[in-house]
Amino acid sequence: MSKIAVIGYGVVGSGTVELFEKNRESICKKVGKDCSIKYILDLRDFPDSPYADKMIKDFNIILNDDEVEVVAEVVGGATFAYDYTKQLLSKGKSVVTSNKELVATHGAELLKIARENNCNYLFEASVGGGIPIIRPLNKCLAGNEIEQISGILNGTTNFILTKMIREQMDFASALKMAQELGYAEKDPTADVEGHDACRKICILGSLAFGKQIYPDMVHCSGISNITLDDVEYAENAGYAIKLIGSVKPVDKEHVTAIVCPRLVSKSNLLASVDDVYNAISVTGDGVGDVLFYGQGAGKLPTASAVVGDIIDCLKHHNRVLAMSWDDCEDKSYVVNYKKTEVSMYVRIKADDAEELKSAISGMFGKLMYIERNGRPDNEIAFITPNMIEEDIDANLTILSHSCEIASKIRLL
């Protein structure tokens, strides 16, 4: 019989145990042998849990039990989880995880340890919750050269932006609602400032292009400065504002990666992804554009991906699955985003705003002015042509001597 351990009995951990036990009979058939959860590690007590007899508090019990083949690490963070994962892999025990922070910061190292010890490190649940994306990138799309990955990778920010777009809520009110519904944490910084999405695009980019992309290599900005004025201008121009993580190759030796709000054309499927749903668009040279869509978080959707990885590890016990990427110490691997081309939405304020139009056109050439209902006389919004971003910024710096740059948002 194959034995499994679960480290962490929070939302994802309890969901993993619940889903595994509920579907244990069919899981055993898929694996081809009997399997069961032997241990659940958590420092808290759960005396009323139906699995109280499996609860332990000593990690070494799992580490030193030769019966345990696969461990689900769902505690999160990159401290205790990092130490536990290294020790388990070094012992030849496969580890599956939903821990995006750990994979984004230590993925190359942990995958290498797994290969050296004839076991596996799988992390389908670390990106997109229940949406299958890691396995398709690694297997189904392996025959393609990936040309771009762009996605709505955080359900909290997508919920907030949906409320701003559909119900004209301001950012603070939409965030408060997200917190009341349990979609946002008490401290929402990781979500609304883009750090969560950044970790996920790092994982996808590392897998797609074969070299570790670390979060500190990626420019990251969030949605806290988006206003209803910006939402209305975008809508009138045929765009929706979404927080997008994207990565694509620049040449054979470099990639560009960024997380930021974007104006997304209504003709793009990502523009119609609302509420807490996530969607990831992948472009391959053979397959063209494909879209992965679904619930990007939540107890059972995330547990679904964790249990799927457990099954994969049990089916391939003592056989390494082909998934890896190289470490990267060269920070220039990710090209400075300021050196890349982009089109930018800009909103300015000035007493003589209309009189600035000729100067703006002289700076940017052919551009598009956009309107909104009740636009004040001291405000102008426009979309620049495609230009190197640092050139756009240079022009806006000059322009700022005559007006206030109230907002700027990149187009996808």
LOVEX-454474 format. One record per residue (C-alpha): residue in three letters; x, y, z. Coordinates in steps of 0.1 Angstrom, whole numbers, padded with zeros to 4 digits, always signed. Layout:
<atoms>
ALAXYZ;...
</atoms>
This chain:
<atoms>
MET+0000+0000+0000;SER+0012+0035-0008;LYS+0011+0060+0020;ILE+0007+0098+0017;ALA+0013+0126+0042;VAL-0002+0161+0042;ILE+0017+0190+0057;GLY-0007+0218+0067;TYR-0044+0215+0075;GLY-0056+0249+0065;VAL-0080+0257+0036;VAL-0060+0238+0009;GLY-0048+0211+0032;SER-0082+0202+0046;GLY-0096+0204+0010;THR-0069+0180-0002;VAL-0077+0155+0026;GLU-0115+0158+0020;LEU-0112+0153-0018;PHE-0088+0124-0015;GLU-0110+0106+0010;LYS-0142+0113-0009;ASN-0127+0099-0041;ARG-0103+0074-0026;GLU-0118+0043-0043;SER-0115+0058-0078;ILE-0081+0072-0070;CYS-0068+0038-0061;LYS-0081+0024-0094;LYS-0063+0052-0113;VAL-0031+0046-0094;GLY-0034+0008-0098;LYS-0028+0000-0061;ASP-0043+0008-0027;CYS-0032+0041-0012;SER-0042+0061+0018;ILE-0033+0092+0038;LYS-0012+0082+0068;TYR-0003+0115+0084;ILE-0016+0151+0086;LEU+0009+0175+0101;ASP-0002+0207+0118;LEU+0008+0225+0150;ARG-0028+0232+0158;ASP-0053+0207+0174;PHE-0083+0195+0155;PRO-0101+0172+0181;ASP-0134+0173+0162;SER-0119+0164+0128;PRO-0129+0130+0114;TYR-0092+0126+0107;ALA-0080+0134+0142;ASP-0063+0100+0144;LYS-0040+0109+0116;MET-0029+0143+0131;ILE+0007+0147+0142;LYS+0030+0176+0151;ASP+0065+0162+0145;PHE+0078+0165+0109;ASN+0104+0139+0116;ILE+0078+0112+0118;ILE+0069+0118+0082;LEU+0106+0122+0071;ASN+0117+0089+0087;ASP+0087+0067+0077;ASP+0098+0047+0047;GLU+0061+0039+0039;VAL+0054+0075+0030;GLU+0060+0079-0008;VAL+0043+0113-0014;VAL+0040+0144+0007;ALA+0016+0173+0000;GLU+0032+0205+0012;VAL+0004+0231+0016;VAL+0016+0253+0044;GLY+0028+0281+0021;GLY+0057+0305+0025;ALA+0094+0299+0018;THR+0108+0293+0053;PHE+0096+0261+0070;ALA+0082+0248+0037;TYR+0116+0252+0020;ASP+0134+0233+0047;TYR+0108+0205+0048;THR+0107+0201+0011;LYS+0145+0199+0007;GLN+0147+0172+0034;LEU+0118+0152+0019;LEU+0132+0152-0016;SER+0167+0143-0003;LYS+0151+0113+0013;GLY+0136+0103-0021;LYS+0100+0112-0012;SER+0080+0130-0039;VAL+0065+0164-0029;VAL+0035+0181-0044;THR+0026+0217-0035;SER+0004+0247-0040;ASN+0031+0269-0027;LYS+0037+0295-0054;GLU+0062+0315-0034;LEU+0084+0285-0028;VAL+0083+0274-0065;ALA+0090+0309-0078;THR+0120+0314-0055;HIS+0135+0280-0052;GLY+0120+0259-0081;ALA+0152+0252-0100;GLU+0170+0240-0069;LEU+0142+0218-0057;LEU+0136+0202-0091;LYS+0173+0194-0092;ILE+0172+0178-0058;ALA+0142+0157-0069;ARG+0160+0145-0100;GLU+0191+0136-0081;ASN+0170+0115-0056;ASN+0148+0097-0082;CYS+0116+0114-0071;ASN+0093+0142-0082;TYR+0085+0178-0073;LEU+0051+0188-0088;PHE+0032+0221-0084;GLU+0002+0222-0107;ALA-0018+0239-0079;SER+0007+0268-0076;VAL-0007+0286-0107;GLY-0043+0290-0114;GLY-0057+0268-0086;GLY-0078+0242-0103;ILE-0070+0253-0138;PRO-0047+0228-0156;ILE-0018+0248-0169;ILE+0016+0234-0157;ARG+0010+0199-0171;PRO-0003+0212-0205;LEU+0027+0235-0208;ASN+0051+0207-0199;LYS+0035+0180-0220;CYS+0007+0189-0245;LEU+0024+0221-0257;ALA+0060+0208-0255;GLY+0062+0206-0293;ASN+0057+0243-0296;GLU+0080+0273-0292;ILE+0061+0294-0268;GLU+0057+0329-0282;GLN+0038+0345-0253;ILE+0020+0338-0220;SER-0005+0364-0207;GLY-0029+0359-0180;ILE-0053+0371-0153;LEU-0036+0353-0125;ASN-0052+0367-0094;GLY-0089+0363-0086;THR-0090+0390-0059;THR-0079+0418-0082;ASN-0101+0405-0110;PHE-0131+0406-0086;ILE-0123+0442-0076;LEU-0119+0454-0112;THR-0151+0436-0122;LYS-0170+0455-0095;MET-0154+0488-0106;ILE-0163+0481-0143;ARG-0198+0466-0138;GLU-0211+0484-0108;GLN-0191+0516-0107;MET-0177+0509-0073;ASP-0145+0528-0064;PHE-0114+0507-0055;ALA-0118+0511-0017;SER-0154+0499-0017;ALA-0147+0470-0040;LEU-0118+0459-0019;LYS-0139+0461+0013;MET-0165+0438-0004;ALA-0138+0414-0015;GLN-0126+0412+0021;GLU-0161+0407+0035;LEU-0167+0378+0010;GLY-0134+0362+0019;TYR-0118+0368-0015;ALA-0092+0392+0000;GLU-0070+0389+0031;LYS-0071+0414+0059;ASP-0038+0426+0045;PRO-0045+0425+0007;THR-0010+0438-0004;ALA+0002+0406-0020;ASP-0030+0405-0042;VAL-0037+0442-0050;GLU+0000+0452-0056;GLY+0005+0422-0079;HIS+0030+0401-0059;ASP+0008+0370-0061;ALA+0005+0373-0099;CYS+0042+0380-0102;ARG+0051+0346-0085;LYS+0028+0328-0109;ILE+0041+0344-0141;CYS+0076+0336-0129;ILE+0067+0299-0126;LEU+0051+0298-0160;GLY+0080+0317-0176;SER+0106+0294-0160;LEU+0088+0263-0173;ALA+0081+0277-0208;PHE+0116+0291-0214;GLY+0138+0267-0194;LYS+0155+0292-0170;GLN+0145+0304-0136;ILE+0128+0338-0136;TYR+0129+0352-0100;PRO+0103+0376-0087;ASP+0129+0403-0081;MET+0137+0403-0119;VAL+0101+0412-0128;HIS+0086+0447-0127;CYS+0054+0445-0107;SER+0027+0471-0102;GLY-0009+0467-0088;ILE-0044+0481-0092;SER-0046+0504-0061;ASN-0043+0536-0083;ILE-0069+0527-0108;THR-0099+0551-0107;LEU-0134+0550-0120;ASP-0124+0577-0145;ASP-0098+0554-0160;VAL-0124+0526-0161;GLU-0148+0548-0180;TYR-0122+0561-0205;ALA-0112+0525-0212;GLU-0148+0513-0217;ASN-0155+0541-0241;ALA-0124+0532-0261;GLY-0134+0495-0263;TYR-0111+0482-0235;ALA-0114+0465-0201;ILE-0088+0471-0174;LYS-0073+0439-0161;LEU-0042+0430-0140;ILE-0021+0410-0164;GLY+0010+0389-0159;SER+0029+0383-0191;VAL+0061+0368-0203;LYS+0076+0363-0238;PRO+0109+0358-0254;VAL+0129+0387-0268;ASP+0155+0365-0285;LYS+0171+0331-0278;GLU+0189+0345-0247;HIS+0164+0369-0231;VAL+0128+0373-0221;THR+0106+0401-0210;ALA+0083+0397-0181;ILE+0060+0421-0163;VAL+0029+0423-0140;CYS+0008+0454-0143;PRO-0027+0467-0151;ARG-0035+0467-0188;LEU-0061+0480-0211;VAL-0073+0448-0228;SER-0093+0450-0260;LYS-0129+0438-0258;SER-0120+0415-0288;ASN-0095+0397-0265;LEU-0111+0368-0246;LEU-0093+0379-0214;ALA-0114+0411-0214;SER-0145+0390-0207;VAL-0131+0371-0177;ASP-0149+0384-0147;ASP-0152+0381-0109;VAL-0128+0357-0092;TYR-0121+0336-0123;ASN-0086+0334-0138;ALA-0076+0328-0174;ILE-0042+0322-0190;SER-0036+0327-0227;VAL-0007+0308-0243;THR+0005+0314-0278;GLY+0026+0286-0295;ASP+0041+0286-0330;GLY+0022+0254-0338;VAL-0010+0255-0318;GLY-0017+0293-0321;ASP-0037+0308-0292;VAL-0051+0286-0265;LEU-0070+0298-0234;PHE-0071+0281-0200;TYR-0100+0293-0178;GLY-0115+0285-0145;GLN-0115+0291-0107;GLY-0080+0302-0098;ALA-0083+0296-0061;GLY-0106+0281-0035;LYS-0105+0251-0012;LEU-0116+0223-0036;PRO-0105+0237-0069;THR-0069+0240-0056;ALA-0072+0206-0038;SER-0082+0192-0072;ALA-0048+0201-0086;VAL-0029+0189-0055;VAL-0047+0155-0056;GLY-0040+0152-0093;ASP-0003+0157-0086;ILE-0004+0131-0058;ILE-0019+0106-0083;ASP+0008+0114-0108;CYS+0036+0108-0082;LEU+0021+0075-0070;LYS+0017+0062-0106;HIS+0054+0071-0113;HIS+0070+0060-0081;ASN+0108+0058-0085;ARG+0105+0073-0119;VAL+0114+0110-0126;LEU+0089+0129-0146;ALA+0105+0152-0172;MET+0100+0187-0157;SER+0128+0211-0149;TRP+0145+0244-0156;ASP+0180+0258-0151;ASP+0190+0282-0124;CYS+0197+0318-0135;GLU+0221+0342-0118;ASP+0222+0367-0147;LYS+0197+0394-0139;SER+0199+0407-0175;TYR+0181+0375-0186;VAL+0148+0394-0181;VAL+0151+0425-0203;ASN+0144+0459-0186;TYR+0107+0466-0194;LYS+0115+0502-0201;LYS+0135+0491-0231;THR+0105+0473-0247;GLU+0078+0487-0270;VAL+0043+0494-0256;SER+0013+0515-0263;MET+0001+0536-0233;TYR-0031+0551-0220;VAL-0024+0585-0204;ARG-0047+0608-0185;ILE-0036+0644-0178;LYS-0050+0674-0159;ALA-0043+0710-0167;ASP-0062+0743-0167;ASP-0053+0747-0204;ALA-0057+0710-0212;GLU-0072+0715-0247;GLU-0043+0739-0256;LEU-0018+0712-0249;LYS-0031+0689-0277;SER-0008+0703-0304;ALA+0023+0698-0281;ILE+0011+0663-0272;SER+0007+0654-0309;GLY+0041+0668-0316;MET+0057+0645-0290;PHE+0039+0613-0299;GLY+0028+0617-0335;LYS-0003+0599-0344;LEU-0023+0591-0313;MET-0059+0585-0302;TYR-0078+0609-0279;ILE-0106+0593-0260;GLU-0137+0607-0242;ARG-0160+0600-0213;ASN-0193+0613-0202;GLY-0190+0646-0184;ARG-0153+0649-0191;PRO-0141+0680-0172;ASP-0125+0708-0193;ASN-0092+0704-0174;GLU-0087+0667-0184;ILE-0075+0649-0215;ALA-0070+0612-0221;PHE-0052+0596-0250;ILE-0035+0564-0262;THR+0000+0567-0275;PRO+0013+0548-0306;ASN+0036+0518-0300;MET+0069+0532-0287;ILE+0098+0522-0265;GLU+0085+0528-0229;GLU+0114+0549-0218;ASP+0107+0573-0248;ILE+0071+0576-0237;ASP+0083+0584-0201;ALA+0107+0610-0214;ASN+0079+0627-0233;LEU+0057+0626-0202;THR+0084+0641-0181;ILE+0086+0671-0204;LEU+0048+0672-0205;SER+0046+0671-0167;HIS+0060+0707-0165;SER+0028+0719-0180;CYS+0002+0695-0165;GLU-0004+0667-0139;ILE+0001+0631-0152;ALA-0030+0617-0135;SER-0027+0582-0148;LYS-0009+0559-0172;ILE-0018+0523-0180;ARG-0001+0500-0206;LEU-0021+0483-0233;LEU-0020+0446-0238;
</atoms>
